[in-house]
Amino acid sequence: MVTARVPTVPTLIRLAAALLLGAALGGCEALGLGEGTATETPALTDPAPAATEQPDDVQAAPAETPRPTSSAASAGDGSVVLSVWMPEAFSPDNESAGGDELMAQLTAFDSEHPDIQVEVYTKLTSGPGSTLAYLRSARGVAPSILPDLTLLDLDALEQAANEELVVPVNTMLDPDDLADMYPAAVELGTVDGILIGMPYVLRMQHLVYREVLFLQPPNSFERVLQSPVPFVFPAGTLRSVNRTVLAQYMAATDGELVDEQGSPTLDEEALQRVLEFYAAAAENEILAPALLQLTDPAETWNLYQSRQAGLAVVASAAYLQARGTLTNTQVTWVPTESGEPYALVDGWLWAVTTEDPLRQEAALELLDFLFRPANQGALSEAMAWLPSQPEALAVWSQEDGYAAFADEVLASADALPESGLQALVGAAIQEALESVLLDGRAPAAAARQAAQRVN
């Protein structure tokens, strides 16, 4: 087939939806498309036990008892009832700018698609009341209570994919055709080479700094070392490795953590150069080993906001929430050896959980609507997250230059590596960093031991 242009993401979803609909209906008009009236989209929550603590800007939602649905998941008028689960932070009833925007978009979707009734439910992001817990426990005993479409974070998507709890999106779309998304976003939704989820909103770490303290953006090792301003970042970790050092190492290795055979590998020379930067920073007293006590970018953001730091690594979501109130503050990417932009991104992804073709078609129609650049751009900006498409980022306010900055970094970013690689390669990198900062070990020796541990 000869095509004049690469289809946009919404176009691809529409095409896949049409194919699914045709296969499901077999020429019948079972859905009554084009008939009926628009229905209001409710956001449903029930009282629940107290939420468990959640990391990185996302608060837990109240747990609830899922609504019972018929096996056909259809209303009495023949329309499809689409059950959508999402965390409370993204819910249309959370009384925020993002919630208001999502509610407006769902209302508009209702008007366009009177044959689809969307019901939104909020769920915990971890623990017994989480979406992942329901997918595990209810699939074999009460599948009718499960969602058709759900918004998952990266960890949950990876686990759901490994346990075959979600339907791979690559059965509905061709991942090679997702040219309108940032490559890192597509990578984010891919597990073991299969596109599992549709990346919706992204987050990365970057620098904030006091503009008056620097003549040039401190986005390279050399520029940071030339400045007397302390470099503050969450050097510790509650997992395997802190994301700042992992990103700097991956920037030096073109994002590679595996060899040609797919086995984990660690580049000793690249790690040595990263460790030499930290050894020099500690020697110049612009980096304190006490930073290893910091494990969350929210902590460094607080230090920056309280003027205890003039150069800090923070999460993009935290910065964006305060974007309109900051003065004497500029942003740039986390310093790299080359000075070129780089970041590791994580985020939230839409996953299809229903295996029913009619409901898959309805889910794809909703995704098509939400991924329209104008819609995704407006929602992501209101929610202080980054969109997965450059065209959506172009919808953002351009006054302060952040959108252009984010586009430059996202275009060269990689997805946060899967947990298994972080546990092996990342843990070796973290151990090497700590040995340099705490024990005064030579970077070359620390890098050599890390490489021996992995390779």
C-alpha positions as CSV (number, residue, x, y, z in Angstrom):
1,M,0.0,0.0,0.0
2,V,1.3,3.5,-0.8
3,T,0.5,6.2,1.7
4,A,1.0,9.9,1.4
5,R,1.9,10.5,5.0
6,V,2.6,8.7,8.3
7,P,-0.7,8.4,10.2
8,T,-1.0,10.2,13.5
9,V,-1.5,8.3,16.7
10,P,-5.2,9.1,16.8
11,T,-5.6,8.0,13.2
12,L,-3.9,4.7,13.9
13,I,-6.2,4.1,16.8
14,R,-9.2,4.9,14.7
15,L,-8.1,2.5,12.0
16,A,-7.5,-0.3,14.5
17,A,-10.8,0.5,16.2
18,A,-12.6,0.2,12.9
19,L,-11.0,-3.2,12.1
20,L,-12.0,-4.5,15.6
21,L,-15.5,-3.3,15.2
22,G,-15.9,-4.9,11.8
23,A,-14.6,-8.2,13.1
24,A,-16.9,-8.1,16.1
25,L,-20.0,-7.1,14.4
26,G,-19.6,-9.2,11.2
27,G,-21.6,-6.7,9.2
28,C,-24.3,-6.2,11.9
29,E,-25.2,-2.9,13.5
30,A,-25.3,-4.2,17.0
31,L,-24.0,-1.0,18.7
32,G,-26.6,1.3,17.0
33,L,-23.8,3.8,16.0
34,G,-25.1,7.3,15.5
35,E,-28.3,6.7,17.6
36,G,-29.2,7.8,21.1
37,T,-28.3,10.9,23.1
38,A,-25.2,11.9,25.0
39,T,-24.9,10.7,28.5
40,E,-23.1,12.4,31.4
41,T,-19.9,10.6,32.4
42,P,-19.8,10.1,36.1
43,A,-16.7,9.8,38.2
44,L,-17.5,7.2,40.8
45,T,-15.8,6.7,44.2
46,D,-16.9,5.0,47.3
47,P,-15.8,5.3,51.0
48,A,-12.8,3.2,51.8
49,P,-10.0,2.5,54.2
50,A,-7.1,4.9,54.5
51,A,-4.8,5.0,51.5
52,T,-1.3,3.7,51.6
53,E,1.7,6.0,51.1
54,Q,2.5,6.5,47.4
55,P,5.8,7.7,45.9
56,D,6.7,10.5,43.5
57,D,3.8,13.0,43.4
58,V,0.9,10.4,43.1
59,Q,-1.3,10.1,46.1
60,A,-3.3,7.0,46.8
61,A,-7.0,7.0,46.0
62,P,-9.7,5.6,48.3
63,A,-10.3,1.9,47.7
64,E,-13.7,0.9,46.6
65,T,-15.8,-2.1,45.8
66,P,-15.9,-2.4,42.0
67,R,-19.4,-2.1,40.5
68,P,-21.0,-5.3,39.3
69,T,-21.5,-5.3,35.5
70,S,-23.3,-7.6,33.2
71,S,-21.3,-10.0,31.1
72,A,-22.2,-8.1,28.0
73,A,-21.1,-4.7,29.6
74,S,-23.8,-2.9,27.7
75,A,-26.6,-0.6,28.7
76,G,-30.3,-1.4,28.0
77,D,-30.3,0.9,25.0
78,G,-27.6,-1.2,23.3
79,S,-24.7,1.2,24.0
80,V,-21.4,-0.1,25.4
81,V,-20.6,0.6,29.0
82,L,-16.9,1.3,29.2
83,S,-15.4,0.8,32.7
84,V,-12.2,3.0,33.1
85,W,-10.0,2.8,36.2
86,M,-7.4,5.5,37.1
87,P,-5.6,6.8,40.2
88,E,-7.2,9.5,42.2
89,A,-4.6,12.1,41.1
90,F,-5.9,11.8,37.6
91,S,-9.6,11.5,38.4
92,P,-12.1,13.9,36.9
93,D,-13.6,14.6,40.3
94,N,-10.5,15.4,42.3
95,E,-11.3,19.2,42.3
96,S,-8.1,20.2,40.4
97,A,-7.4,21.9,37.1
98,G,-6.5,18.6,35.7
99,G,-9.7,17.0,37.0
100,D,-11.8,19.7,35.5
101,E,-10.0,19.4,32.1
102,L,-10.6,15.6,32.1
103,M,-14.2,16.0,33.0
104,A,-14.7,18.5,30.1
105,Q,-13.0,16.1,27.7
106,L,-15.1,13.1,28.8
107,T,-18.2,15.2,28.5
108,A,-17.2,16.2,24.9
109,F,-16.5,12.5,24.2
110,D,-20.0,11.7,25.3
111,S,-21.4,14.1,22.8
112,E,-19.4,12.6,20.0
113,H,-20.1,9.0,21.0
114,P,-23.6,8.6,22.5
115,D,-23.2,4.8,21.8
116,I,-20.4,4.6,24.5
117,Q,-21.1,5.2,28.2
118,V,-17.8,5.9,30.1
119,E,-17.8,5.1,33.8
120,V,-14.7,6.3,35.7
121,Y,-13.5,4.7,38.9
122,T,-10.6,5.7,41.1
123,K,-8.3,3.0,42.5
124,L,-5.2,2.7,44.7
125,T,-1.8,2.6,43.0
126,S,-0.4,-0.1,45.3
127,G,-1.5,-2.6,47.9
128,P,-4.6,-4.8,48.3
129,G,-7.0,-2.2,46.8
130,S,-4.9,-1.4,43.8
131,T,-5.8,-2.0,40.2
132,L,-3.0,-4.5,39.9
133,A,-4.3,-6.4,42.9
134,Y,-7.8,-6.6,41.4
135,L,-6.5,-7.8,38.1
136,R,-4.7,-10.6,39.8
137,S,-7.4,-11.7,42.1
138,A,-10.6,-11.2,40.2
139,R,-9.7,-12.4,36.7
140,G,-10.5,-16.1,37.5
141,V,-13.4,-15.6,39.9
142,A,-15.2,-12.4,39.0
143,P,-13.9,-11.0,35.7
144,S,-17.1,-8.9,35.2
145,I,-15.9,-6.4,37.9
146,L,-12.7,-5.7,36.1
147,P,-12.1,-2.6,34.0
148,D,-12.0,-2.4,30.2
149,L,-9.3,0.3,30.2
150,T,-7.0,1.3,33.0
151,L,-4.2,3.8,33.7
152,L,-1.1,2.2,35.1
153,D,2.3,3.4,36.2
154,L,5.4,1.8,34.8
155,D,6.0,-0.7,37.5
156,A,2.4,-1.9,37.5
157,L,2.4,-2.2,33.7
158,E,5.5,-4.3,33.7
159,Q,4.1,-6.6,36.3
160,A,0.7,-6.8,34.6
161,A,2.4,-7.7,31.3
162,N,4.6,-10.4,32.8
163,E,1.6,-11.9,34.4
164,E,-0.5,-11.6,31.2
165,L,-3.2,-9.5,33.0
166,V,-3.5,-7.0,30.1
167,V,-4.0,-7.2,26.4
168,P,-1.0,-6.1,24.4
169,V,-1.7,-3.0,22.4
170,N,0.4,-4.3,19.6
171,T,-2.5,-6.7,18.8
172,M,-4.5,-3.5,17.9
173,L,-1.8,-1.1,16.6
174,D,1.4,-1.4,14.7
175,P,4.1,0.0,17.1
176,D,6.4,0.7,14.2
177,D,3.8,3.3,13.0
178,L,3.8,5.3,16.3
179,A,6.0,8.0,14.7
180,D,4.2,10.8,16.3
181,M,5.3,9.8,19.8
182,Y,8.6,10.5,21.4
183,P,10.7,7.3,21.0
184,A,11.2,7.1,24.8
185,A,7.5,7.1,25.2
186,V,7.0,4.1,22.9
187,E,9.9,2.4,24.7
188,L,8.2,3.0,28.0
189,G,5.1,1.1,26.9
190,T,7.2,-1.8,25.5
191,V,7.8,-4.9,27.6
192,D,10.1,-7.7,26.2
193,G,9.8,-6.2,22.7
194,I,6.0,-6.0,22.8
195,L,4.0,-2.8,23.0
196,I,1.8,-3.4,26.0
197,G,0.5,0.1,27.0
198,M,-0.2,3.5,25.3
199,P,2.1,6.0,27.0
200,Y,0.0,8.9,28.1
201,V,1.9,11.3,30.4
202,L,5.6,11.4,31.2
203,R,7.9,12.6,33.9
204,M,11.7,13.2,34.0
205,Q,14.3,14.6,36.3
206,H,16.1,17.9,35.4
207,L,18.0,20.7,36.9
208,V,16.7,23.9,38.4
209,Y,19.2,26.7,39.2
210,R,19.4,30.3,40.3
211,E,19.9,32.3,37.1
212,V,22.1,34.9,38.8
213,L,24.7,32.3,39.9
214,F,25.6,31.0,36.5
215,L,26.8,32.6,33.3
216,Q,25.9,29.4,31.3
217,P,23.5,26.6,32.0
218,P,25.3,24.0,34.3
219,N,24.4,21.1,32.1
220,S,27.8,19.4,31.7
221,F,30.3,17.9,34.1
222,E,32.8,20.6,33.2
223,R,30.4,23.5,33.9
224,V,29.3,22.1,37.2
225,L,32.9,21.7,38.3
226,Q,33.8,25.2,37.3
227,S,31.1,26.7,39.6
228,P,31.4,27.1,43.3
229,V,27.6,26.4,43.7
230,P,27.0,23.0,45.4
231,F,25.3,20.4,43.2
232,V,22.4,18.9,45.1
233,F,20.6,15.7,44.0
234,P,19.0,12.6,45.6
235,A,22.1,10.5,45.6
236,G,20.6,7.7,47.8
237,T,17.9,5.3,46.7
238,L,15.2,3.1,48.2
239,R,15.6,0.7,45.3
240,S,18.7,-0.2,43.2
241,V,20.2,3.0,42.0
242,N,19.5,6.7,42.0
243,R,18.1,8.0,38.7
244,T,20.5,10.9,38.3
245,V,23.7,8.8,38.2
246,L,21.9,6.1,36.2
247,A,20.9,8.7,33.6
248,Q,24.4,10.1,33.5
249,Y,25.9,6.7,33.0
250,M,23.4,5.8,30.2
251,A,24.0,9.1,28.5
252,A,27.7,8.1,28.3
253,T,26.8,4.7,26.8
254,D,24.1,5.8,24.3
255,G,21.5,4.3,26.6
256,E,22.8,0.8,26.5
257,L,22.6,-1.6,29.4
258,V,22.6,-4.9,27.5
259,D,25.0,-6.3,24.9
260,E,24.2,-7.6,21.4
261,Q,23.0,-10.9,22.9
262,G,20.6,-9.1,25.2
263,S,22.7,-9.9,28.3
264,P,23.2,-7.2,31.0
265,T,26.5,-5.4,30.6
266,L,28.4,-2.5,32.2
267,D,30.9,-0.3,30.4
268,E,33.8,0.1,32.8
269,E,35.3,3.1,31.1
270,A,32.0,5.0,30.9
271,L,31.3,4.4,34.5
272,Q,34.8,5.5,35.5
273,R,34.3,8.8,33.8
274,V,31.1,9.4,35.6
275,L,32.7,8.5,38.9
276,E,35.6,10.8,38.3
277,F,33.1,13.7,38.0
278,Y,31.7,12.8,41.4
279,A,35.2,12.4,43.0
280,A,36.2,15.8,41.6
281,A,33.0,17.4,42.8
282,A,33.5,16.0,46.3
283,E,37.2,17.1,46.3
284,N,36.0,20.6,45.3
285,E,33.5,20.6,48.0
286,I,30.5,21.2,45.7
287,L,29.1,17.8,46.6
288,A,28.7,16.4,50.1
289,P,28.5,12.6,50.8
290,A,25.5,13.5,53.0
291,L,23.5,13.6,49.8
292,L,23.3,9.8,50.0
293,Q,20.7,10.3,52.7
294,L,18.4,11.9,50.1
295,T,16.3,9.4,48.2
296,D,13.5,11.5,46.7
297,P,13.7,14.5,44.3
298,A,11.0,16.1,46.4
299,E,13.6,16.5,49.1
300,T,16.0,18.4,46.8
301,W,13.0,20.5,45.5
302,N,12.3,21.5,49.1
303,L,15.9,22.5,49.6
304,Y,15.8,24.6,46.4
305,Q,12.5,26.3,47.4
306,S,13.8,27.1,50.9
307,R,16.9,28.6,49.3
308,Q,19.2,26.0,50.8
309,A,20.3,25.0,47.3
310,G,21.0,27.0,44.2
311,L,21.5,24.0,41.9
312,A,19.3,21.0,42.3
313,V,17.9,17.9,40.5
314,V,14.1,17.8,40.7
315,A,11.2,16.0,39.2
316,S,9.5,17.7,36.3
317,A,6.1,17.3,37.9
318,A,7.1,19.2,41.0
319,Y,8.6,22.0,39.0
320,L,5.6,22.3,36.7
321,Q,3.2,22.6,39.7
322,A,5.1,25.7,40.8
323,R,6.0,26.9,37.3
324,G,4.0,30.1,37.3
325,T,5.3,31.3,40.7
326,L,9.1,30.9,40.4
327,T,11.5,33.8,40.0
328,N,15.2,33.8,39.2
329,T,14.9,30.2,38.2
330,Q,16.0,28.5,35.1
331,V,15.9,24.8,34.0
332,T,18.3,22.6,32.1
333,W,19.0,18.9,31.8
334,V,20.9,16.9,34.4
335,P,24.6,17.5,33.7
336,T,26.1,14.9,31.3
337,E,29.7,14.3,30.3
338,S,29.1,15.6,26.8
339,G,26.8,18.5,27.8
340,E,24.2,17.1,25.5
341,P,20.5,16.7,26.6
342,Y,19.4,13.5,28.1
343,A,16.9,12.1,30.6
344,L,15.2,8.9,31.7
345,V,11.5,9.1,31.7
346,D,8.7,7.2,33.4
347,G,5.0,7.9,33.5
348,W,1.5,6.6,33.2
349,L,0.2,4.4,30.4
350,W,-3.2,3.2,29.3
351,A,-3.6,-0.5,29.2
352,V,-6.5,-2.5,27.7
353,T,-7.7,-5.3,29.9
354,T,-10.9,-6.5,28.2
355,E,-10.7,-9.3,25.6
356,D,-14.1,-8.5,24.2
357,P,-13.8,-7.0,20.7
358,L,-16.7,-4.6,21.2
359,R,-15.3,-3.2,24.4
360,Q,-11.8,-3.1,22.9
361,E,-13.3,-1.0,20.1
362,A,-14.9,1.3,22.6
363,A,-11.7,1.6,24.5
364,L,-9.8,2.5,21.3
365,E,-12.3,5.2,20.5
366,L,-11.8,6.8,23.9
367,L,-8.0,6.6,23.5
368,D,-8.3,8.2,20.1
369,F,-10.1,11.1,21.6
370,L,-7.8,11.5,24.6
371,F,-4.7,11.3,22.4
372,R,-5.7,14.1,20.1
373,P,-2.9,16.6,20.5
374,A,-5.2,19.4,21.6
375,N,-6.7,17.2,24.3
376,Q,-3.6,15.5,25.5
377,G,-1.7,18.9,25.5
378,A,-4.4,20.6,27.6
379,L,-4.8,17.8,30.0
380,S,-1.0,17.2,30.6
381,E,-0.3,20.9,31.1
382,A,-3.2,21.1,33.6
383,M,-2.0,18.1,35.5
384,A,1.7,19.1,35.4
385,W,2.9,16.1,33.5
386,L,4.6,15.9,30.1
387,P,2.7,14.5,27.1
388,S,4.0,11.6,25.1
389,Q,3.6,13.5,21.8
390,P,5.5,16.5,20.5
391,E,2.3,17.9,18.9
392,A,0.6,17.8,22.3
393,L,3.5,19.6,23.9
394,A,3.2,22.3,21.3
395,V,-0.2,23.1,22.7
396,W,1.4,24.3,25.9
397,S,2.1,27.9,26.8
398,Q,5.3,28.8,25.1
399,E,6.0,32.0,27.1
400,D,8.6,30.7,29.6
401,G,10.4,28.4,27.2
402,Y,9.8,25.3,29.2
403,A,7.9,23.5,26.5
404,A,10.8,24.0,24.0
405,F,13.2,22.8,26.7
406,A,11.1,19.7,27.5
407,D,10.8,18.9,23.8
408,E,14.5,19.0,23.3
409,V,15.2,16.7,26.2
410,L,12.4,14.2,25.5
411,A,13.5,13.9,21.9
412,S,16.9,12.5,23.2
413,A,15.6,10.6,26.3
414,D,15.2,6.9,27.0
415,A,12.7,5.1,29.1
416,L,13.6,4.1,32.6
417,P,15.1,0.6,32.4
418,E,13.0,-2.3,33.5
419,S,13.3,-3.3,37.1
420,G,15.5,-6.4,36.4
421,L,18.2,-4.4,34.7
422,Q,18.1,-1.8,37.4
423,A,18.5,-4.4,40.1
424,L,21.6,-5.8,38.5
425,V,23.4,-3.0,36.5
426,G,21.9,-0.2,38.6
427,A,22.8,-1.7,41.9
428,A,26.5,-2.1,40.8
429,I,26.6,1.6,39.7
430,Q,25.1,2.7,43.0
431,E,27.5,0.7,45.0
432,A,30.4,2.1,43.0
433,L,29.2,5.7,43.6
434,E,28.9,5.1,47.4
435,S,32.4,3.6,47.6
436,V,33.8,6.7,45.9
437,L,31.9,9.2,48.0
438,L,32.0,7.4,51.4
439,D,35.2,5.4,51.3
440,G,37.3,7.6,49.0
441,R,37.9,4.7,46.6
442,A,39.5,5.5,43.3
443,P,37.0,5.8,40.5
444,A,38.9,3.3,38.3
445,A,38.9,0.7,41.0
446,A,35.2,1.2,41.8
447,A,34.3,1.0,38.1
448,R,36.3,-2.2,37.7
449,Q,34.6,-3.9,40.6
450,A,31.2,-2.9,39.3
451,A,32.0,-4.2,35.8
452,Q,33.2,-7.5,37.3
453,R,29.9,-7.8,39.2
454,V,27.8,-7.4,36.1
455,N,29.8,-8.7,33.1
